[in-house]
Structures are given as C-alpha cells and as structure tokens.
Amino acid sequence: MKKRTFLKQCLKISAVAMVTPHLSLKAMENFDSDNNENEIIKAKYFESLPDNNVKCALCAHKCLLKNGQNGICRTRINKNGTLYTVAYGNPIAIHIDPIEKKPLYHFLPSSKVLSFGTAGCNFRCLNCQNDSISQTSPENLSSLNFSPQKIVDLAIEHKSDGIAFTYTEPTVFYEYMLDTAKLAKQAGLTTMAISNGFINEKPLLELIDFVDAFNIDLKAFDENIYKTLCGAKLEPVLNTIKTIKNSGKWLEITNLMVTGYTDNLDNFQKMIDWLIANKCDDTPLHISRFFPAYKLSNTQATDINIIEQAFNIAKKSGIKYVYTGNLHNNSHENTFCHNCGSLLISRNRYSTKIENLKGNKCGKCETQIPGIWIK
C-alpha cells in the first residue's frame, strides 16, 4: 500500500501545516530522490490484542493503541489491528558528516559517514535541538523518497566510510534502519546508531547484529528528572547500555548537562559509579554543555565550571577516556593513553590527527587502547 493512500484511510486531516525545516533543505539539496512513492511497511515488533487494538513492542513506552491511533513516537499507527510504520524510506535530513560529530572518538577516527534521520521521536525532551523534525510525524513534513538501497548507493557514491542513523531518534525508524544496516554490511560499510537507548531488548539484539557502533545519550541519572525532562524512564536506557556493552559492539556515552536538571554533581557522581560498576570504565564518556533550546530557550547555558568539575569527577573516579563537548577552546577533545599519558589523537572540533597511536596501541608504552581503529 502506498503512503498517500494509507494516510487518507487512517488519518484525519491535520491542523498542523506542512513544514520543511531549513535543515532538510540544506542537507538534502545535493541528493537525488527515488522516483517511487514510499511504501507503508508493517512494523516488526507489536502484539495484536482483541477489538483491533495493538501493543507496540519496539520501545519501552509499550504503547497500547486503538484502531487508528498513533504511538508516542508519531511514526507507528494501528490500522485494523496491525501496526504500521510511516517512517520508512522518507529521510527528513541527510548529510555527509565527520564521525567525530556523532560523537564517536574511538571508532575509525576521521571517517566520513552518510548520516540521516526521519521525523519523529519517542522522547519529549524540553531542550530538544531538532524539535522542528523530532516533535512531529513524517506525514507533516516534506521529505525525499530514499529506499535502503538508495542510502547505501549514496554512501558509496560519496565515498563515505559508513552510515549513521542519527539527527532524530533512530529507534522510531527501526525497520528502515535495520534494512539499511543489513545492506550496508553486505556492501562493506560500517554503521552506527546515535540513540537515546529507549528500546526494548529483543529489537535491540536483532539490531546489534548489523550495527557496528553506538553512542547512547544518557540524559540523566534520576527517574524523576528523566520523566520531567524527557517524558521517559531511566532504567530501560541503563539496560540498553548493559546489553550493548555485553555484546562486544563499540559503545560511547554522551551526557548533556542541562542547567537546573542534569548539572547536579552528586547525581553525576552516581552515574559515574554506575558506569564503573557495569564495566564501562573504558567506555568513552562525552560530557556536553547545554545551550538554550526549544522549551528551555530561556534557561542559561551550562556553567563551564560545572563541566570542568564533572570532567575531573569522571577522571578521578576511574573513567579512562573522558571528553567535553560544545565548548570553545576545548582542552578535553584529545585522546591520551590512560597508562602513560602520551598524546594519541589531537582534535580541533572535527579536525582529527593521529599523533602516537600505532594500530590499536599507544606508540610509547604499547598499552592497548580501547576502540575500533582499523576497518
């Protein structure tokens, strides 16, 4: 069934005007779209219930949907007892990015990755920087028609080293991501997911087989703050981190310190203690500065001194590789050997230079450095 036909059957006319964010126009202006209209795809993870109801089993919200209802993510709709995704083959943003922008610092440095995302998100972050595309549904935005094969072909055509599922929350375009990742693997491309981690274990385990690296955004370390700031829960995210870590796939973690919400250093210490207790002491941690955005547009940017204190807490507690982000004149972008302190990789924003990393070892003391350094 074609998307336009499907939406006419399932959805009432929305009062929301069609919006094409500047990001999508700017990012996609150099790419040619497929000619065919996107297909509506049956969702992979759901449970059929009596009276044409369904229970989505993709993310930890586990939405119970009556016939015709959309999930919290705005990308899944129940039609007559079957769950469909409207986020397949319709990216709203696509661009070639340096891998350091994800951020991934210990995964194939200086790689260029084709990055894309669709509209929709299963979080309601008050500080969202991409709210014009994340806090709406795909049918409300103008997008291009890119099949998974088209994404892979574009990556090869533009000499990308891999493909990143990013910009919004890739869990909400799970089927699109999974099919693209499978084709990318066949083509010899790496794949990475930049995610909030709010995904159930079964779909995550299927995805892990085809994705090489993850950056999980650990937004807070307090259940009440997670609910207030993001409209979500902490525990499922922690479970995701443990599952990825135990899988052996590459993992990095980002923590955005939002003023008045996640800049409490006592809670930060609890987060660090949890990471160490769960064998994440060698997992790179990116501590990022918050800037006013969306519903927190009148909130002050994170105090730089708080960022510095958090960096020191993480290092002194035993996290081997700690970085800070969203800072000018950032002194914590470089990678140093955790054993001898030798400079291994220097960075200036997205400009990266290998200094004294020999294969996967420190060139001075020959300590093995955690990461994926060679494709």
N, C-alpha and C positions, 0 to 999 in steps of 0.2 A: 504494500500500500504506500502511495506517495504521501509525503509530509503534508502538502496542502490539503489533499482530500481528507486525510486523517484528522487534521486540526479542525476542519469545518464540521466534521462529525462530532468531535469530542469537546470542543471548547466554545464558550460564548465569546462574542466579540469583546476584546479587552478595551478598557478605557485608557490604557496606557499607550501613548503614542509610540510609533516605531522610532527607535533610536539607533543611530550608528555612531558609536564612540569614535573620537579622534584617533584613539589607539588602533582601532581596527583598520581605519582607512590608511593611516600612516604605515602600519606594519604590513598590510597585505597588498599595497599598491603595485608591488613588483612581481606578484604571483598570478598565474593564470588559473582560473577555476575550472573544475569539471563542468561539462555542459548539462549533465543529467541532474534532475532534482533529487534531493536526499531521500533515501528510504527511511521509513519508520521501522525501528528494529525492536523485536521482543526483548525485554530485559532478561538477563541471565539469572538473577537472584531474587526470587519472590515466592510467596506461598499463597495459593488460591484458597479462599475462605467461602463460606456459604453466602448466598444472596449477592453474588458477583463482587464481593469485597476481596481485597488482597492485602497481604502484609509484605512490604518490601524488606528484603534480607541483605541489602547491599551495605548500608552504613548503620551505625549504632543508634540512629533515631528509630529504626524499625517502624516506619510509618504504616499505620493502618488506613487504607484508602477505600472509600466507597467508589462506586462506578462513576467515572468522570472526574474524579479528584486528582490533583497533582500532589506530589510529595513536597516536603520542605525544600528540597533542592531545586524545585521547579522544572526538573528535567524528566521526571517519570510520571506517567499518567495511567490510571486504571481504565481500561476500556472493556467492559463486559466481562470482568473477572480475569483479564490478562493484563500484565504490567508491560508498558512500552517505554522506550526512551526516545525523547525528542532531541537528544544531543548526540547525534551520530552523523559524522561527515560534514558538520557545519561549524568550523572554527570561526571564532569572532576575532581572534588575534593570532598572528603568526609572524615570526621574525627569526633571523639568524643571530644568536647571542653567544658571547663568550661563556664558557661553562662556569666561570667564576661568578657570574651574575646570579646563578641559581639560589644560593651559593653552594658550590661544591669545590672545595680546595684540595682534596686529596684524591680526586678522581680525574685522571688524564688531564693534567694542567694545560692550559692554553688551547684546549679543544674548542671548536665551534660547533654549536648544536642548533638544529632547527627546533624552535620552541613554539608550542601552540596550546590553545585552550578554547573551550566553548563557553557560552554563557551559563550562569547558574552556579550555586554553591550550597552546601549543606550546613554552612555556618552563617551567623548573622553578626559578624564582628562589627562593633561600634566604630572601629578605627580602620575599616577596610579602605585600601588604597585603590582598588579596582571596582568600586561599588557600582559604577555605571554598567559593568558587564557581569559582575558576580551576583548582584542583587536583583536579577530579572531572569526571565526564561528565554530560551533560544528563539521562540517564535515571536518575541517582541523586538528582536534585533535583526538588522540586515547582516547576513553572513555569506561566506562563499561555500561552495559545494566541493569538499575535498574528501575523496574516499581514502581509506587507509593506504591503499597502494599509491595514490597520488601524493600523500605526505612523504612516503618513503622515496618515491621518484624525485620529489623536490629536494629532499635532503641530499640525495646522490648528485643531482644536477648542480646544486650549490656547494658541493664539496664539503658538506657537513660531516663531522665525525660521529654524530649521533642525533637522537631525537629526545627532546624534553617535553614532558606533559606538565604544564605549568600555567601561570597567569591567573587562572581561577582555581577551582579545586578539581583535580583530575578524577577523583572518585565518582563525580556526578556524570562524567562521560566515560564510564568504566568500559563498556563494550567497545567503544571507539578506540580507547587507549589500548585495550588488550589486543584487538585485531591488528592495530598498527604496530604494537610491540612484537607480535609474532612475525609479521612481515619484515620488520627491521632486523630482527635476529637472523632471518634467512638471508638478508642482504649484507650481513656483516657489520651492521651499525649497532652502536651502543644505545641504550635507552635509560632514561632517568625520570623519576616521578617526584615532583615537588608538592608535598601534600600536608594537609592538616592532621592526617593519621586517623581520621574518624571513620574507619572502615571495619567491617566485620572480618573475622579470621578466615573464613572459608574463601571469600573472594580475594582476600589479600594473598593467601597461599597460592591460589591459581596465578595471580599476577606476578608474584615473586619469581616464578619460573622464567619469565620473559623480560623482566626489568633488572638492569644491572646495578643501579644506584638509586638511593632515596635521600631526600632531605625532608625530615619531618619537623614541622613547625610546632614546637611545644610551647603553647601560648601562655601558660600559667602553671602554677603548681598548687592550686586551691580549687576545690569543686565549685564553691560559690562564685569565685571570680570567673571561672570558665563559663558558668551559666549566664552571669551578668554581661560579660564582655563578648562572648561568642555564641550564646544560646546553645551550648553543648556541654559535654561532660569530659572530665579529665581521664578517668580510668580506661576508656576504650583507646585513647591515644597512647597511654603507657603500655597497654597490651600490644599495640601495633609496633611500638619501639622494640619491645622484647622479642616479638616474632621476627622482625627484620634482622635484628642483631643475631638471633639464634640461627637464622637461615644462612648466614655467611655472606649475604649480599652487602654491598657497601652502603654505609649509613652515615649521614651527618645530621646534626640537630641545630635548629635555629630557635632562639628565644628573643622575642621583641619585648623590650622593657617599656611598657606603656605607663606614662605618668599617672599616678593615682590608682593604678590597677595591678601592674606586674613589676613595679620597681621597688617592692619591699624586699630588702636584702635577707631578712630572716626566711622568707619563703623561697628566695633564690637559693639559699644555703640548703634548704630541704630538697630542692630539686637536684642540686649537685650531689648531695648524699645519696639520693635515689639512683642517679645515673651511675655512680661508682659502685653501689651495691648490686647493680644489674649489669656489671661488666662493660660499662660504656666509658671507662676512663680513657680508652684510646680512640673514642669516637669524637671527631672534631665538633666543637661547640661554637656556634656563631651567636654572639650577643649583639643585638642590633638596637640602634637608637630609634625611638618613635618620633615621628613628626605629625603635627595635627592633620587629621583627615576625617572625612565623612561625618559621622555624628559626634566625633571628638575634635572637630575643627577648631574649637576654642580652648582646647587643652594644650598646655605648654609641652614643648619637646622635652624629651628625657634629659635630665641634668647629666652633663658629661661626667661629672664626678661620680655619679651613681654607676655609670657604665664602667668606669675605671675600677671602682670598688668591686663590682661584680666580676670583672676580669681577674682581679687579684684573688678573690674568694675561690673562683674555679681553679686557678692555677695552684694555689696553696693547698687546696683540698685534694688535688691529685688528678685533675683532668689534664692530660698531656698536651692537647692541642686546642687552644682557645683563641678565638678571633673576635674582633669587634667590627661592626658594620654601620653604615650610614653616618660616618664621621669624616670631617675634613682633616687632612694631615694625620691620617690614621697610622699610628705606630704599631698596631697589632694586626696587620694584614699578613706579615711574613710568616713563613714556616721555619721553625728552628728544631734541631734534633732534641728530643726530650732527654737524651742521655748526656751529650757533651755540650749542647747549646750552639752548635755550629749552624750558620745560616744555610738553609737548604733551598728555599724558594723565596724570592723577593717579589712583592706585588705593589703596584701603584694603581689603585682602583682595579681596572680589568686588564692592565698590562702585567704580564707574568714572565719572570725569568728564572730558569733553573740555575741555581748557583753551585751547590755542592751535594746534589742528590745523584747518586750513581746507581741506576736501576731502581731498586726499592730499598737502598741502604744509604746511610749517611756516608759521604765521601771521606770523612775524617775518622770516625770511630767504628764504622761499618755496622752500626746498630740498624736493624730492620725498622723501616718507617711504615706504620700502618697506612694503607691506601692502595689504590689501583693506579699504578704509574705508567704501565706499558699496556697497550691494547693487545 
